[in-house]
Every structure is written in structure tokens, then in C-alpha cells.
Amino acid sequence: MAEIKQTDADLRTVRAYLDTLITVSNKAIATNGVSDSQISSYKSDLSTARSSVSAAIATLTAARDTLAS
């Protein structure tokens, strides 16, 4: 169970980091080096990553609950 708790904590840390990146990317401004379409692509990738991490947390929680019962 200790490994599950640690993995859960790690996943939540990653999700919080992704939340920070999403907040920053929402404030991004296109420049000569980075276009609006690139910024949109980064935002989409971050959103997909966050959804995957959230799904992993849900799966881990369900597995933990099954083990506990």
C-alpha cells in the first residue's frame, strides 16, 4: 500500500505541475519564434497529458479501493 500512496502523490504532483504549465500557456503570446498555432498545439498537448494523469489517478484509486475491500 505504501507504493500506491507514493505513486498517487507523485501523480498528483505531476498534475499540479501540468496545471501550472497550462496556466502559463494560457498567457502565452505569439512571437517571431513561436506562432499562435504552435501555442495552441502546446495547450492541446498539455490538456491531453493532464487528462491522462487524471485517468491514471482514477485507475489507481479504484485499484487501491479494490485491494482495501
FENVEN-V451349 format. One record per backbone hydrogen bond with DSSP energy under -0.5 kcal/mol. CO is the residue of the C=O (numbers start at 1). NH is the residue of the N-H. E is the energy in kcal/mol with one decimal. If there is no record, write none. Layout:
# FENVEN-V451349
co: <CO;CO>
nh: <NH;NH>
e: <E;E>
This chain:
# FENVEN-V451349
co: <1;2;3;4;5;6;7;8;9;10;11;12;13;14;15;16;17;18;19;20;21;22;24;25;34;35;36;37;38;39;40;41;42;43;44;45;46;47;48;49;50;51;52;53;54;55;56;57;58;59;60;61;62;63;64;65>
nh: <5;6;7;8;9;10;11;12;13;14;15;16;17;18;19;20;21;22;23;24;25;26;27;28;31;39;40;41;42;43;44;45;46;47;48;49;50;51;52;53;54;55;56;57;58;59;60;61;62;63;64;65;66;67;68;69>
e: <-2.3;-2.2;-2.6;-2.6;-2.3;-2.6;-2.7;-2.3;-1.9;-2.3;-2.5;-2.1;-2.2;-2.6;-2.3;-1.9;-2.3;-2.7;-2.3;-2.4;-2.9;-1.9;-1.4;-1.2;-2.5;-2.1;-2.5;-2.1;-2.5;-2.5;-2.3;-2.5;-2.6;-2.4;-2.5;-2.5;-2.6;-2.3;-2.2;-2.3;-2.6;-2.2;-2.1;-2.3;-2.2;-2.5;-2.6;-2.6;-2.3;-2.3;-2.7;-2.6;-2.1;-2.3;-2.2;-1.1>
